[in-house]
Amino acid sequence: MPRRKRTAGSSSDGTADSDDSGDHEKTDSSHSEANQRNNTRMTRASLRLSQSSQDAPPDVKQAAERDESPPRTPTGNAPSSESDIDISSPNASHDESVTKDQKDSGSDPSHRPKRRRFHESYNFNMKCPTPGCNSLGHLTGKHERHFSISGCPLYHNLSADECKVKAIEREKQEEERSQGQNEENRHATRHQAPTPRQVRYKEKVMEMRKRRDSGLTKDQKEKYMEHRQTHGTTREPLLENITSDYDLELFRKAQARAAEDLEKLRLQGQITEGSNMIKTILFGRYELDTWYHSPYPEEYARLGRLYICEFCLKYMKSQTILRRHMAKCVWKHPPGDEVYRKGAISVFEVDGKKNKIYCQNLCLLAKLFLDHKTLYYDVEPFLFYVMTEADNTGCHLVGYFSKEKNSFLNYNVSCILTMPQYMRQGYGKMLIDFSYLLSKVEEKVGSPERPLSDLGLISYRSYWKEVLLRYMCNFKGKEISIKEISQETAVNPVDIVSTLQSLQMLKYWKGKHLVLKRQDLIDEWKAKETKRGNNNKTIDPSSLKWTPPKGT
């Protein structure tokens, strides 16, 4: 039969038959006949569908017309792809996925309900870990569902409606604040004195803090204890009357902002709900709660708890593996050269090219406590300065900072971290002071790479303030030059100017910038120094044994 013959160029052996032109005509005619029969079948099927729709009751027709609109995602937006469709919505049916073009082309859409059914089971399998929570609502008041404790209203002793009301109030406050800032910027003067609005706001905050009760009443204590005994660690403790209403509201805003950031990471796929988020690490004799996500390998990250050797920084899955590793680990200090030692404090210079694995593990560890860190594996262009505290068991990691071997912008710090167990003890300022000491030896002016983390910014501002006040206290001349301050302290002039402005020591008068020597701030700093006494948390330049690397 002519319909069973192959066309030219379509034979299984790849040969072409150009002489059989009659077979071409017969084959084409057979294809057209088949298409006509398919069209006839589709026409009959469409007629049956139209007749059945006409015979249907009016309420069924109206429901069908309503269902023609595209289904909505939980956020209220139309789904960007068919995988986003959730058939748990009453508007999403199997017939809606078949468009008119698909009906006309005769394609079989039977596979689509299966894909949507899988997506439905995936959504319903993810639940909030808080006992008794139905995963509805979000702490930010901007999402319909949540899948983690950070966004759970019930965990924070709130309802979904209360979260929405608080979100509206925060938006209004933000709008009022932005409008006030715009007005102040239009009428801003060169001197950085507080505006009347800022003064009123400060007085309001001080008044709110004064109105706070001195302590909890007996009934409140009983209520708090009952709440703790009933819910334990599955709920947040009651926070009312522990501090002022203003500070409590600030804390609630910070919680909502953190929950929003985690939700963005979840939607971007950087973290998943309830997994791939290391909660705690066992590091030496400390068990540390982590703050942020770090891209450890998935087989380690999904455990939730990591065991890390405090000397070589190798990460392991269990306590047994760590114990066996510590029995044979020969490291007692970081690799590299010891460039500073005074008492129990040492600083080691580690080259990212020579000790790549150690530096990569150090970056992964640091990311657990830093938000803006993005460098994990490309460590070769950097030098790492690791500060340790020694005892009879070895040199324990206190903190570190990294810097580029060749920085065109004269950055003396790329990333800086103090381990949580050593925070608020003066080690952060020691690391910053050490970075500026290296800049002095290099005869350069340095500055940290931006953006700084929240804690890093606080530490640097405190350090710059202390450096400037010490310089002002020891200065005996009449005219102060920002350039001279920069050359003596190795601090960038931009950082000096911003610090002087924050201290209100810079004034614009008759076309010139004047540096004011505020004796009240200097006296306050002197009192703190006297109270601090002989503190060992300082860097001694004479203990540095270091020469700048070649090429820097």
Protein Blocks (a to p, Z undefined) as FASTA:
>chain_A
ZZlpccehiafnopacfklmmlmmmmmmmmmmmmmmmmmmmmmmmmmmmmmmmmpcfklm
mmmmmmmpccddfkopacfbfklpcfkbmkbcfklmpcfklmmnopafklmmmmmmmmmm
mmmmpccfbghiahiajfklpafbdcbfklmmklnopafklmmmmmmmmmmmmmmmmmmm
mmmmmmpcfbfcdcfklmmmmmmmmmmmmmpcfbdcfklmmmmmmmmmmnmmmbccdfeh
kbcfklmmmmmmmmmmmmmmmmmmmmnopacehiaiafbdcehjbccddfbdcdddfklm
mnopacddfklopacfbfklmmmmmmmmcbfbdedjdfbdehjbccddddfklmmmlmmm
mmmmmmmmcfklcbfklmmlpccdddddddfkbccdfbdcdddfbdfklpabfbdcddfk
lgonopmmmmmmmmmmmmmmnopacdddddddfklmmmmmmmmmmmmmmmmmmpcbfbdc
fklmmmmnopafklmmmmmmmnopacceehiacddddfklmmmmmmmmmmnopafkbccf
klpccdddehZZ
